[in-house]
C-alpha cells in the first residue's frame, strides 16, 4: 500500500512539473460563418495570458485533416499594442508581432517582432514555445520572456492567413470560453 501511495505522489509531482495550471481560454472572436466553415478555416480565436505565459487558441475546422497534409502551415499577425503608428505597414495594419507555424511538425517556425522599419524585423527566441492540438483546437504557448518588447493590450487586432481582414478583439468582452480547459505548460 505504501508503494502505491508513493507512486501516486510521484505521478502528481511529475504532473506539477509539466503543467503550471489548467485554464479556461476565453473566445475573443468567432466566425460569422462558423457552422458553414470549410476544412482549414478559422472558426474561433482565443487568447490567454498570465505573468509568465501567452496562449493563442485557434479553433480550425477539421484541424486533424489539415495537420495531416504535408507542409501545412499557419501564420498569425497581431497589432499587439493597438497602435497603427507602430509595426509593419505603419498607418495601415500596424502589425507588431508575427508567428509562423508548421502544423505537420507542430512547431513554431519563426516569431518576429516588427519595428517601424518593416524591412528590419527582429527574430524572437522560440525557446519554450510549443504548438499542440486537441481535436479542432490548435494552441500556441509562448513564454513572455521570449516575447521581448511585445505586450498585448486589452484590445488588439489580429489576422491569420485565412482571414482577409484584421479582426479586433477586446479581452474584456468575450463570447464565453472554449469547452475544454487547456493545461498551460510550466515554464522551465
C-alpha distance (Angstrom), angle and dihedral (degrees) to the residues before:
residue distance angle dihedral
X1 . . .
X2 3.81 . .
X3 3.81 91.8 .
X4 3.81 90.7 51.2
X5 3.82 91.1 51.1
X6 3.82 90.5 47.9
X7 3.80 90.3 52.3
X8 3.81 91.1 50.7
X9 3.81 91.0 49.6
X10 3.82 90.4 47.8
X11 3.81 91.5 49.8
X12 3.81 91.9 48.8
X13 3.82 90.6 47.8
X14 3.80 92.1 49.6
X15 3.82 91.0 48.9
X16 3.80 88.6 52.7
X17 3.80 88.8 56.5
X18 3.79 93.2 52.5
X19 3.81 100.0 43.8
X20 3.77 127.9 37.1
X21 3.80 96.5 -167.8
X22 3.79 145.3 -21.2
X23 3.81 110.5 -119.8
X24 3.79 141.5 -178.8
X25 3.79 110.1 -124.5
X26 3.81 115.8 -144.5
X27 3.80 119.2 -128.4
X28 3.80 105.4 -125.0
X29 3.80 98.3 172.8
X30 3.79 133.2 24.0
X31 3.81 127.1 -174.8
X32 3.77 115.9 -110.1
X33 3.82 87.2 -137.3
X34 3.83 94.0 47.2
X35 3.82 95.9 139.5
X36 3.82 93.6 43.5
X37 3.80 96.7 49.4
X38 3.80 119.6 136.8
X39 3.81 125.6 -137.2
X40 3.78 110.1 -66.9
X41 3.82 96.4 17.5
X42 3.77 119.8 131.8
X43 3.80 110.0 -113.3
X44 3.81 102.3 174.7
X45 3.80 141.6 -1.3
X46 3.78 129.5 -150.3
X47 3.77 134.9 -176.8
X48 3.79 132.3 -160.7
X49 3.77 132.8 172.9
X50 3.75 138.5 172.5
X51 3.80 129.6 176.9
X52 3.82 92.8 -73.1
X53 3.80 108.4 25.3
X54 3.81 144.8 45.7
X55 3.82 119.9 -156.7
X56 3.80 123.4 -166.9
X57 3.82 113.5 -164.4
X58 3.80 122.7 -163.2
X59 3.79 125.2 -175.4
X60 3.80 105.3 -154.4
X61 3.81 123.5 -175.7
X62 3.83 109.8 -109.9
X63 3.82 92.4 -7.3
X64 3.84 94.2 172.8
X65 3.83 89.7 59.0
X66 3.80 90.2 49.1
X67 3.81 92.5 48.7
X68 3.82 89.6 51.1
X69 3.82 91.3 60.2
X70 3.80 114.2 94.9
X71 3.78 114.7 -108.6
X72 3.82 95.0 7.8
X73 3.77 110.8 163.0
X74 3.78 142.0 169.0
X75 3.79 132.9 -153.2
X76 3.79 126.5 -158.2
X77 3.80 124.1 -164.6
X78 3.80 125.5 -171.6
X79 3.77 137.1 -172.5
X80 3.80 84.3 -150.2
X81 3.81 96.7 174.4
X82 3.83 92.5 46.4
X83 3.79 90.7 -127.7
X84 3.80 120.6 123.1
X85 3.81 89.4 -164.6
X86 3.81 91.2 72.3
X87 3.78 134.1 55.6
X88 3.78 134.6 20.8
X89 3.82 117.1 -14.2
X90 3.78 93.2 17.8
X91 3.83 114.2 -146.7
X92 3.80 90.1 15.5
X93 3.81 115.6 52.3
X94 3.79 103.8 -9.8
X95 3.81 96.1 -157.7
X96 3.79 110.5 -176.4
X97 3.78 98.1 173.5
X98 3.79 137.4 36.1
X99 3.78 131.2 179.3
X100 3.80 125.5 -172.0
X101 3.79 121.7 -162.0
X102 3.79 134.0 -169.0
X103 3.80 102.4 -144.6
X104 3.79 97.1 -165.1
X105 3.81 89.4 59.7
X106 3.81 94.6 34.6
X107 3.76 88.5 -133.4
X108 3.78 140.8 128.0
X109 3.80 109.4 -110.4
X110 3.79 96.6 -173.8
X111 3.79 143.1 -13.3
X112 3.79 115.3 -156.8
X113 3.79 133.8 -170.2
X114 3.81 115.7 -158.7
X115 3.75 123.7 -150.7
X116 3.79 126.1 -169.7
X117 3.79 88.5 -73.3
X118 3.80 107.4 71.2
X119 3.78 90.7 -167.6
X120 3.81 91.1 64.2
X121 3.81 108.0 54.1
X122 3.78 116.3 170.6
X123 3.78 117.6 -130.3
X124 3.81 110.1 -133.2
X125 3.79 124.5 -148.1
X126 3.80 114.3 -91.5
X127 3.81 92.0 -162.7
X128 3.78 110.0 133.3
X129 3.82 93.8 10.3
X130 3.80 116.3 130.7
X131 3.79 137.3 -172.4
X132 3.79 117.0 -155.5
X133 3.78 137.3 163.0
X134 3.77 140.0 -154.1
X135 3.80 115.1 -174.8
X136 3.80 107.3 -52.5
X137 3.83 92.5 -12.2
X138 3.80 121.9 101.4
X139 3.81 117.8 -169.6
X140 3.79 127.4 -165.5
X141 3.79 113.5 -167.7
X142 3.80 120.8 -168.5
X143 3.79 130.1 177.4
X144 3.80 110.8 -124.9
X145 3.79 90.4 -129.2
X146 3.83 87.4 66.1
X147 3.81 91.2 53.8
X148 3.79 96.8 70.0
X149 3.80 109.0 -175.2
X150 3.82 95.6 1.9
X151 3.80 117.1 116.0
X152 3.80 120.7 168.5
X153 3.80 111.1 -137.2
X154 3.83 119.8 -144.2
X155 3.82 86.6 -100.8
X156 3.79 120.3 38.6
X157 3.80 140.9 148.9
X158 3.78 126.5 -119.8
X159 3.77 139.4 -179.9
X160 3.78 135.0 -173.3
X161 3.79 125.2 -160.7
X162 3.81 87.5 -101.0
X163 3.80 94.3 59.9
X164 3.79 122.6 72.9
X165 3.79 96.0 -157.5
X166 3.78 137.4 40.6
X167 3.78 113.1 -97.5
X168 3.80 118.4 -144.9
X169 3.79 117.6 -141.9
X170 3.78 132.8 -173.3
X171 3.79 117.8 -156.2
X172 3.81 90.1 -152.9
X173 3.82 92.2 58.1
X174 3.77 113.5 52.7
X175 3.80 133.8 163.7
X176 3.77 94.4 -127.5
X177 3.79 125.0 -82.6
X178 3.79 136.2 -60.3
X179 3.84 108.2 -96.1
X180 3.81 97.5 -116.9
X181 3.78 123.8 58.3
X182 3.79 116.8 -124.8
X183 3.80 123.0 -131.1
X184 3.79 105.0 -134.6
X185 3.81 109.2 -145.0
X186 3.79 114.7 -119.6
X187 3.79 115.7 -110.0
X188 3.76 112.7 -115.3
